[in-house]
Amino acid sequence: MRGLTLVIGASENPDRYSNKAINRLIENGFSVIALGLKAGYIGITEIISTKPLIYDVDTVSLYVGPKNQNEWMDYIINLKPKRIIFNPGTENPEFYKLANENKIEYIEACTLVMLSIGNY
């Protein structure tokens, strides 16, 4: 298995990009923890609706829009991930500043595109 990715904004809806990303990450050998507003499953991957303490998070792939990110910011920063991927529609300069201050790499990118071109 490769590094642990935490997907925030996970949805059981197969049309949602978070759902597609979770499936592609698993297909590419990454460990995935899915967090969403509603508990459920994507295949055999459980969607957790709480904010558990998780260690050794390599990447946070964010699928929560800026207006709903405030409740997630401190949680994500405290997990000390190596990087945060701001997928399209999640861009947030205030969050970038917080990541910078905490020495967490951040990028504006699409997890699905990164996986498809092999630079995840």
N, C-alpha and C positions, 0 to 999 in steps of 0.2 A: 504493500500500500504506500501511496505517496502522502504528502502533507495533509493535515486536517483543514478542511474548509468549512466555515460556518456560513450557511445561507440564511440571511435574515429577510423575511417577507415571503416565506415559503407558502405555496398554495397547492391544494389538491387538484385544482383546475388544470388539466393538461394543456390548455391554451396559454397559460401564463408562462412568462419567460423564466421565472424562478423554478417552476416545475421542470421545464426543459433543461435548465442548467443543472439541477440536481441529478437528473438522469444521465446527462453527458459527463458530469464529474465522476459519477460512479463507474460509468462505462470506461472512463480513462484511468481508473485505478486510484482515485482520490477517496480518502475518508471524508464523509459528509455528515454534518449535524444540521438539521433543518429546524429553523424557528419561524413560527407564524402566529397570526392572531388566533387561529382555530386549530386545535389538535386534530390530527388525522394521519393519513399515510400517503406517500408517493411510492408505489410499489411496496417494498418492505421497509422503506425508510420512514421512520416515525417523524411527524411534525410535532415539535414540542411547543406548547403555548405559554411557557414560563421563561424565565431568564436564568438558566442554570449556570453554576460556576464551571467553566471549562478551561482546562489547561492546554498549553502547547498549540494554540490556534495559529496556523500559518497564515490563512487568508480569511477575511470576511468579505463575502460577496453580497452587496447590499441591493435589495429590491424594495426599499421603502422610500417613498417620496420625501422631499425636504420638510414639508409641513408636518410629517409624522415622525421625523427623526429625533426630535428632542428627547423623547422617552428612551431612545436607544443609545444616544451618544456616550453617556457615562459608562453604561454597561459595556459597550464595545471597547472604549479606551481602557477600562479596567481589566479586560481580557488580555491586553497587550499583544494583539496580533502583529505579525510581521508587516502585513499590508491590508489595505481596505480597497476593494474594487467598487467604484461608484458606477453602477450600470446606468445606461441611458435613462434619464428622467429622475435620477437620484442626486444629481450634482448639487453641492452645497458648500460654498466658500467658507462659511462659519465652521463647518465640520472639518474642512481641510486644515484650517488654522489650528484647531484642537488636535488633530492628528499630528501636524508638524511639531507642535509644542511638546508632544509626547513621543516624538521620534518614531512615528509609525508612518511607513510609506503609504501613499495613496495614489490611485490612478483613476482617471476617467476612462473607462473601457467597457467592453461587453464581454462577460465571461464566456458566452457561447462562441463569439468570434475568436477570442484568445485560444480557446480549446481547439477550434477548427483549423487554426493556422499553426498550432503547436507552440505557442509562446505563453502558455498559462504558467 
